[in-house]
Amino acid sequence: MNDMTLAAYCVFAGVFANAFFVKMHSDGSCIGLSGVTLSLLALDAKLHPSKEIGFLIRFIPIRLPAQYALTGLLIWSILGMMATMNGRSDGVAHATHFGGLIFGIGFYELMNRGIWRRWRRSWKQFRIPVSGRKVRALMGRNGKRLHSRN
């Protein structure tokens, strides 16, 4: 993932997580990047399920394999959303966290099934053609590309 792809991923993850929050709490608002952070954690946990992740819960250090940590975060977010809907809010945007986790897992599934690659390939055909001068500027003196487009 290059910097531009990571930036786009973070923007879309933030929009999705905050839209999920607004859908669940139409009278509230949410500011922050916790949904993006949890979407990156979910994507990393799906890519590397046996990697250990450490948490501090009430000053108690806990180390878990990423797949179990992801499951725990999903359950915690669901229970937090249920408590919030029953009027027992703890001031944590559980819906935003859940939206971020779902986005990360969904993006992994798109990548894993090859759907993301097919979408990228189909979108490349809609690129605006570059004028001849700019194309030559991207080419080296010997006619070879200075960089490759994937």
N, C-alpha and C positions, 0 to 999 in steps of 0.2 A: 504494500500500500504506500503510495507516495504521499507527499505533504498535501497536495490538492485533494486527493481522494479522502485522506483522513479528515481534512477540514470539511469537505462536503458531508462525510459520514457524521461528523459531530453536529453540524447544523441540522441535518435531517433527524438525528436522534433527539436533539433538543426540541425541535418542533413537534415530533411525534410524542415525546414524553409529556410536554406541557399541554398539548392538545388532549391527551388522555386525561390529564388532571382536570382540565376545563370541562371535559365531557362528564367526568364523575362529580365535579363540584362546580356547577354552572354559576354560582354566586361568588366564587373565590378567584384568586389569582395566584400565580406561582412564578417566582423569580429565582433563578439559580441554574447550576449545571449538574445537579446531582443525578438527574435522569441520564445525561450524557455519560457521566462517570460510571453509572451502573450498566449502561449499554455496552461500554468498552469492557467492563469486567465480565459481563455475560458472554460477549464475543470471545474474549480471551479464555474464559472457562470452557467454552465449547471447543475451541481450537486446541487447548491443552488441558484435558480433563484431569490428569493425574498431578498437575502442578499444585504445590501446596500454597495456600493463601492463609495469611495470619490476620486475626481480628482481635480487638480488645473489647470484651463485653464486661462492663462494670469493673474495669481494671484487671480482668482475668484474661490472660493471653490464650487464644485458641487457634490451633493450626488444623486446617482441614484440606483435603483434596478439593480442587476447584469445582468438580461436579457436585460434591456435597454442599459446598458453600453456596453455590448457585441455587440449589434446591432449597436450602435454608432461607436464603434471601427472598426467594419467590414466596415461600410460606409466610415469612414475616410480613412481606408487603401485602399479601392477601388478607391476613388476619388484621393488619393495621387498617386496611381499607374497610373491612367489615366493622371494626370498632368505630371508625369515623362515621360510617353511615348510620350507626346506632346512637350517635351523639356523644361518643366518648373520644373526642379528638385529643391527641397528644402533641399537636403542633408539628408533626412530621408529615411531609407530603408523600404519603405511602403510594398514592395513585401515580405520582410522577416517577417514583422509583420503580413501580411495577411496569409502567409504560416504557421506561428505559430498558429494563430487563427483557421485556417482550420484543422490543426493537432489536436488541443485540442477538437474541435467539433467532428471531426471524431473518435477520441479515445473514447469520451463519447458515441457516437452512437454504437460503437463496444461493449462497456460495457453494455449499456442499452438493446441491443438486444440479449445479451447472447453469441455473437459470440466470444468475447475475452475469456470467460470461456471455450468454446468448443475448441478453439485453444490451450489454456494452457493445457487442459486435453489431447489433442492429442499429444502435444509435450512431455508430461511426459513419454510417452511410449518409446521415443527415448533416454532417459537418459542412460548414460553409467553405467552398474552395478558396484557397489562398492564392493571391496573385503571383505571377511568375517571379517577380523580384523577391518576394518574401520566401518563396520556396528555395530560391538559390541562396538566400541568406542562411537557411537552415542546412544547406549542403556545404561540405568542405570543398577545398580547392580541387581535390581529386574526384569529386562527384559523389563521394560517399556521405551518408547521413552523419551529422554530428551527434544526433541522439535518435533513439528509436521510439516510435509511438506504439503503445500496446492497446 
